Amino acid sequence: MEWLTHLNARLSRWALYIAVAGLLGIVAVVVCSVFWRYVLNDAPAWSEQVALILVICIAMFGAAAGVRDEGHIGMESLVGLLPKKIQFWIGNVVGFLTIVFGVSLTWGCTMMGKAVWTNYIPTLGISEAWRYAPCVVAGVLIILFSIEHLIALYTDKEVTPSWH
């Protein structure tokens, strides 16, 4: 499990770096777009599409990192009151459902990317499939992070958050 923890911690940090870079990128795109629109009186056609792709990156990579560091929504106060054996089984259900979600996200977005591969975003000149790439990568990360949590649950170990 040591190698998986090391790999996942590194991947989680990189997912957060990408999400932060996307956030900085969206701020830059919006500021430039406003400047061009109101100061130069010439709105760039590409800014909306770039901002949309960056929002997808922020959401997907941030969500994947949240799964690794257990930052997702949970009912820990309620589950904490239950006996340890029931907590164990609830952890199993949550882990397996998260894996199912990651597999569904990866598979569904891969199929969507294949379906729109020949379509292009006119203002950017790139394939529409690029909109789905962050979702596919995030789905794989969610699967890896959930497997790590299940292994930790069965070995009675804690997953150390990426930032500690």
N, C-alpha and C positions, 0 to 999 in steps of 0.2 A: 504494500500500500504506500510505502514511502515514495517510490518513484511517481506514483499517480498523484500524490499530494503535492509533490514538488512541481510536476507538470501543470496540474490544475491551478496552483497558486500563480504560476507564471502566466498561464493563459488568462486567468481572471484579471490580473494586473493589466495585461495588454488589452483586454476587452474594455477596461475602464479608461485606459489611455486613449483608445480609439473613440470612445464615447465623449471624453473631454475634448479631444481634437475636433470631433464633429460639432460639439457645442460652440467652440471657438470659431469654427468655420462658418456655422450658421449666423453667428453674430457679425462676422466680417461680411458675409454675403448680403445680409439685410442692411447693414450700414452702407455698403457700396451701392446697393440697389436704391436706397433712399437718396443718397447723394446724386447718383446719375439721374434719377427721376425728377427731383426737385431743384437741383442746382444746375445740372447740365440739360435738363428738359429732354432726356433721352433714356427711357427705361430699358435696361438690358433684358432681353427675352429669356436668357438662360437662368436668371436668378431664382425664379420660382421652382424650377425643376431641380436645381442644385440643392436648394433649401429642403425640398421634399426628401431627396435621397439622404441628406444629412440627418433629418429628423428620424428617418427609419434606422439609420446607423446608431444614433443616440439611444433610441428606444430598445433596439434589439441587443446591442452589446451591454447596455446598462442593465437590462433584465437578466442577461446571462450571468453577469458579475453578481447581481443580487441573489441569484440561485446559489452560487458558490459560497457567498458570505451569509447565507440565510437571511437576506434582507427582504424576502418576499412576505406577502401578507400571510399571517398565521394566527391561530388562536392559542398562543402559548400559555396564557394565564389559565385558560380552561383545561387544556391538555395537562398542564403541570399539576393540577389537582387530582388527576386520575392515577390509579396504581401503575407501577413501572411496567408491568406486563402489557397493559392496555396502551401505554405510551409507546412501547416498542412496536406494537402492531399498527398504531396510527402512523408512526414514523415510516413503517413499511408501505402503507397505503399511499402516503404522501409522496414517498420516493418513487414508487412505481407509476403513480399518476403523472408525476413530473417527467419521468422518462417517456411515457406515452405522449405527453404534450410535446416534448422535444423531438420525438420521432415524427409525429404528425406535422410539426412545423417544418422540419427538414424535408420530409417527403412532399408535402403540399407545395412548398415554395420551390422545390426542385422541379416539380411538374409544371408549375406556373411559369417558371423561368424558361423551361424548354418550350412551352406553348407560345411564348412571346419573343423568342430568341430572334426571329427575323424582323420584328417590328423595331423601329428606331424612335428615340425621343428626338423630335425634329430640332429643337433648340440646342441640343448637346451633341447630336450625331453618334450617340452610343445606343446599344441595344436596350430595350425595355427590361431585359433579363437582369440587368445590373441592379434594378430596384429590389430584386428578390435575393441577391447574393448575401447581403448582411443577415437576412432571416435564416438562410441555410446554415451559415457559419454559426450563428447564435444557437440554432437548434442542436447542432453537434456539440457545442460547448455545454448546453443545458443537459444533454445526455451524459457527457463525461462528468460533470459536476454532481449530478444526481447519483451516478454509480459510486462516486467517491463517498457521498453521504450514506448510501446504503451499506457500503463496506464498513464505514466507521460505526454505523449502528450495530452491525453484526459482530464487530470486534470490540465493541464497547470503548471506542476512542472518540475524541473530539476532532472535528475538522477545524484547523486553525485558519482564521480569516486571512485573506491575501495581504492585508495591510498591517499585520502584526508580526 
